[in-house]
Amino acid sequence: MHRKKDFPMLNKIKKYFQEVLTEIKNTTWPSKLSTKNMTLLVIAVATLLALYLGGIDLLLQKIMGILI
């Protein structure tokens, strides 16, 4: 028969997943409302940043078009 010492790598993998499950159980997950609000905030900031950078790009294109 096989003993636990025969498969040290398998035992390490098993221990790793046991520790992962323990950590997941101890995790404090955000509420649905908090998740929704943070998602909307990220979308809003990304949109504003894209508009800002697009505006700067357009302005620089116009300036370069005048100079060239």
C-alpha positions as CSV (number, residue, x, y, z in Angstrom):
1,M,0.0,0.0,0.0
2,H,1.0,3.6,-0.5
3,R,1.7,5.8,2.5
4,K,1.4,9.6,2.7
5,K,5.1,9.9,2.4
6,D,5.0,8.2,-1.0
7,F,3.3,11.3,-2.6
8,P,4.8,14.4,-1.0
9,M,3.8,16.7,-3.9
10,L,0.2,15.5,-3.8
11,N,0.1,16.3,-0.1
12,K,1.5,19.8,-0.7
13,I,-1.2,20.4,-3.4
14,K,-3.9,19.1,-1.1
15,K,-2.7,21.4,1.8
16,Y,-2.5,24.4,-0.6
17,F,-6.2,24.0,-1.6
18,Q,-7.2,23.5,2.0
19,E,-5.6,26.7,2.9
20,V,-7.2,28.5,0.0
21,L,-10.6,27.3,1.2
22,T,-9.9,28.5,4.7
23,E,-8.9,32.0,3.4
24,I,-12.0,32.2,1.2
25,K,-14.2,31.5,4.2
26,N,-12.4,34.3,6.1
27,T,-12.8,36.8,3.4
28,T,-15.2,39.7,3.9
29,W,-17.0,40.2,0.6
30,P,-18.4,43.6,-0.4
31,S,-22.2,44.0,-0.5
32,K,-24.1,44.1,-3.8
33,L,-24.7,47.9,-3.4
34,S,-21.1,48.6,-2.7
35,T,-20.0,46.5,-5.7
36,K,-22.5,48.3,-7.9
37,N,-21.4,51.7,-6.7
38,M,-17.7,51.0,-7.2
39,T,-18.3,49.6,-10.6
40,L,-20.2,52.7,-11.7
41,L,-17.4,54.8,-10.2
42,V,-14.8,53.0,-12.3
43,I,-16.9,53.3,-15.4
44,A,-17.4,57.0,-14.8
45,V,-13.7,57.7,-14.1
46,A,-12.6,55.7,-17.2
47,T,-15.1,57.6,-19.4
48,L,-14.0,61.0,-18.1
49,L,-10.4,60.1,-18.6
50,A,-11.0,58.8,-22.1
51,L,-12.9,62.1,-23.0
52,Y,-10.1,64.2,-21.5
53,L,-7.3,62.3,-23.4
54,G,-9.4,62.3,-26.6
55,G,-9.9,66.1,-26.3
56,I,-6.1,66.7,-25.7
57,D,-5.4,64.5,-28.7
58,L,-7.9,66.4,-30.9
59,L,-6.4,69.7,-29.8
60,L,-2.8,68.6,-30.5
61,Q,-3.9,67.3,-34.0
62,K,-5.5,70.7,-34.8
63,I,-2.3,72.5,-33.6
64,M,-0.1,70.3,-35.7
65,G,-2.4,70.7,-38.7
66,I,-2.0,74.5,-38.4
67,L,1.8,74.3,-38.0
68,I,2.4,71.8,-40.8
